[in-house]
């Protein structure tokens, strides 16, 4: 256990800033999950794999000499169609069935995608260099890579864009109507199949954006998808479905928690701490609800 | 009744003479018995109780680490054993080996059961997908944390004690573990078969069908849920302890808290066979093991693609499993009486 962070308080500033920038990225992924959970009532375990897949698209652009930052435009377009295709092949069969079936089916997709990515992209840890440089704060005590600031900025822009799209556009209205009551929306002439496919596609596209940002700021590896799924699930259940400011705040909170856990417990326990936090939050909410004789369901 | 006795004794006989008939498949068959234990115990939650857990792998890994740690720890310093990696600086005498092993095996059943009882009150209060995701997180968190603890070898894992010198060769070793896992499987099966006929089994099914109503009827559902999880944890823990010794090497994420392999296998096997039935998990485990070995041998590298595809196909198209299909086809064999007129009327309606 390394308690350097308490001896040098400037590290707390570093950890907090890192955590907030990271958390904005998480919030973007969680927003996609909340959207599709709210509309289709599906928990997508393959969310993290979609993120990593989007990251690999940016990485491939980098390999072919295109600056990976353009990935935030290309990757969501490709990912939208991948998400759409996924819906049309598998997801539409599980939409109105038992929730566990959708969890298990997406878990299967997740394993399948992991291994396919392992074949196609190799099992090495890769990173797409953005060459954005670094910003120094407080007399070189705090270092912030510009790529992280860029990532956070792009995430905010995309999130605002999607929120406005949901409010103003025709498809956005249809999606919100379906989320409120799928049957009534169907009666009123909304093609819910199309809405579901579009929702899943938008979710995948958001994952693509987040993935290509992760490719520049962090590292990619075929098997690191599941932690992203769990993080976004956790953010959504803390914030509650349909609470967008809550998603942003709890995302940042989770990012800060992770950075502090990294400093205090050590890097090897970082992912473990995230998963343990999930368990603790769920159990805490269960006890809180059980006082009112209610339960999480 | 006579048929049943004949059937059981044929299986028992097969299990007893199989290692001598097919000596090359001894390890495979021992793994099959372990897989049957895993899927049977998963079915206590997933099938009978309706609580779809991904977290039973926690007890598997816990049992695996506990058995080997105790096995080593009561005779030698554990930290030196794991620090020396693969090189064996210490060697158990036969007496030490068996003493340590059986103490370790018993504790690897009891301690996971206690852990299940302790965490059960918090976690079994969750329902539906919250329970599923919470247990998924629990299993993975355990693997990540075990990968950070130096005493048990951190991310590199540890080796379980080798077979002691002077009492037979590797053949005897594999027979020893074969019969232990066979006995465990038989015992688990008979125990669950007995438990399902009691009030315990009825309450579990009531919880699955409607927990609120079961509670309103005055049943302490939490007590039964925890009991069910403790039973699962006990058998899964012992299975883990056996498995760790059988393969001789414990790695935190790949073998012990192996969410990607055994953690998924147990769910898939139970669903493949038909969850909520006694024989379903057994049949599912056997079918899955044959499928798995075929794929792992002939399509090496593609096995996880096949596994993922199999999960999607089974879950989406055959959620009732083999037993469900049989029940649909031969309802008389399952004791369902069909009113012929009623059936005809329904067919006409369609």
Contacts between the chains, C-beta under 8 A, distances in Angstrom:
chain1	res1	chain2	res2	distance
A	43	B	129	5.6
A	43	B	133	7.0
A	90	B	312	6.0
A	90	B	316	6.6
A	93	B	316	5.0
A	94	B	315	7.8
A	94	B	316	6.1
A	97	B	319	8.0
A	98	B	319	8.0
A	99	B	128	6.0
A	99	B	129	4.6
A	100	B	52	4.5
A	100	B	128	7.5
A	100	B	129	6.6
A	100	B	132	6.1
A	101	B	315	5.6
A	101	B	316	7.4
A	101	B	319	6.1
A	103	B	52	7.6
A	103	B	129	5.8
A	103	B	132	5.5
A	103	B	133	7.5
A	104	B	52	7.8
A	104	B	267	6.8
A	104	B	271	7.6
A	104	B	311	6.4
A	104	B	315	4.7
A	105	B	311	7.2
A	105	B	312	5.4
A	105	B	315	4.8
A	105	B	316	5.6
A	107	B	264	7.2
A	107	B	311	6.6
A	108	B	307	7.8
A	108	B	308	4.7
A	108	B	309	7.2
A	108	B	310	7.5
A	108	B	311	3.0
A	108	B	312	4.0
A	108	B	315	6.6
A	109	B	308	6.6
A	109	B	312	6.3
A	110	B	308	7.4
A	111	B	260	6.8
A	111	B	264	7.1
A	111	B	304	5.6
A	111	B	307	5.9
A	111	B	308	3.8
A	111	B	311	6.9
A	112	B	304	7.3
A	112	B	305	5.6
A	112	B	307	7.9
A	112	B	308	2.8
A	112	B	309	5.9
A	112	B	312	7.2
A	113	B	308	7.5
A	114	B	304	6.9
A	114	B	308	7.9
A	115	B	302	7.6
A	115	B	304	3.8
A	115	B	305	4.8
A	115	B	308	6.7
A	116	B	305	6.2
A	119	B	301	7.5
A	119	B	305	8.0
A	226	B	140	6.9
A	230	B	133	7.6
A	230	B	136	7.7
A	230	B	137	5.9
A	230	B	140	7.7
A	233	B	133	5.9
A	237	B	130	7.6
A	266	B	148	7.0
A	268	B	144	7.9
A	268	B	147	6.7
A	268	B	148	3.9
A	268	B	154	7.5
A	268	B	155	7.4
A	269	B	144	7.0
A	269	B	145	6.5
A	269	B	148	5.0
A	271	B	140	7.8
A	271	B	144	4.9
A	272	B	140	8.0
A	272	B	141	5.1
A	272	B	143	8.0
A	272	B	144	3.2
A	272	B	145	4.4
A	272	B	147	7.8
A	272	B	148	6.7
A	275	B	137	4.3
A	275	B	138	7.5
A	275	B	140	4.9
A	275	B	141	3.5
A	275	B	144	6.5
A	276	B	137	7.5
A	276	B	141	4.5
A	276	B	145	7.5
A	278	B	133	7.4
A	278	B	134	6.9
A	278	B	137	4.1
A	278	B	141	7.8
A	279	B	123	7.4
A	279	B	134	5.6
A	279	B	137	5.1
A	279	B	138	5.3
A	279	B	141	6.5
A	282	B	123	7.8
A	282	B	126	5.8
A	282	B	130	5.9
A	282	B	133	7.7
A	282	B	134	4.5
A	282	B	137	8.0
A	283	B	122	4.1
A	283	B	123	6.3
A	283	B	125	7.8
A	283	B	126	7.6
A	283	B	134	7.5
A	286	B	122	6.6
A	286	B	123	7.9
A	286	B	125	4.4
A	286	B	126	5.3
A	287	B	122	7.2
A	287	B	125	7.5
A	290	B	125	5.9
A	295	B	125	6.3
A	295	B	126	7.2
A	295	B	127	5.5
A	296	B	126	5.3
A	296	B	127	6.4
A	296	B	128	7.9
A	296	B	130	4.5
A	297	B	127	4.4
A	297	B	128	4.9
A	297	B	130	7.0
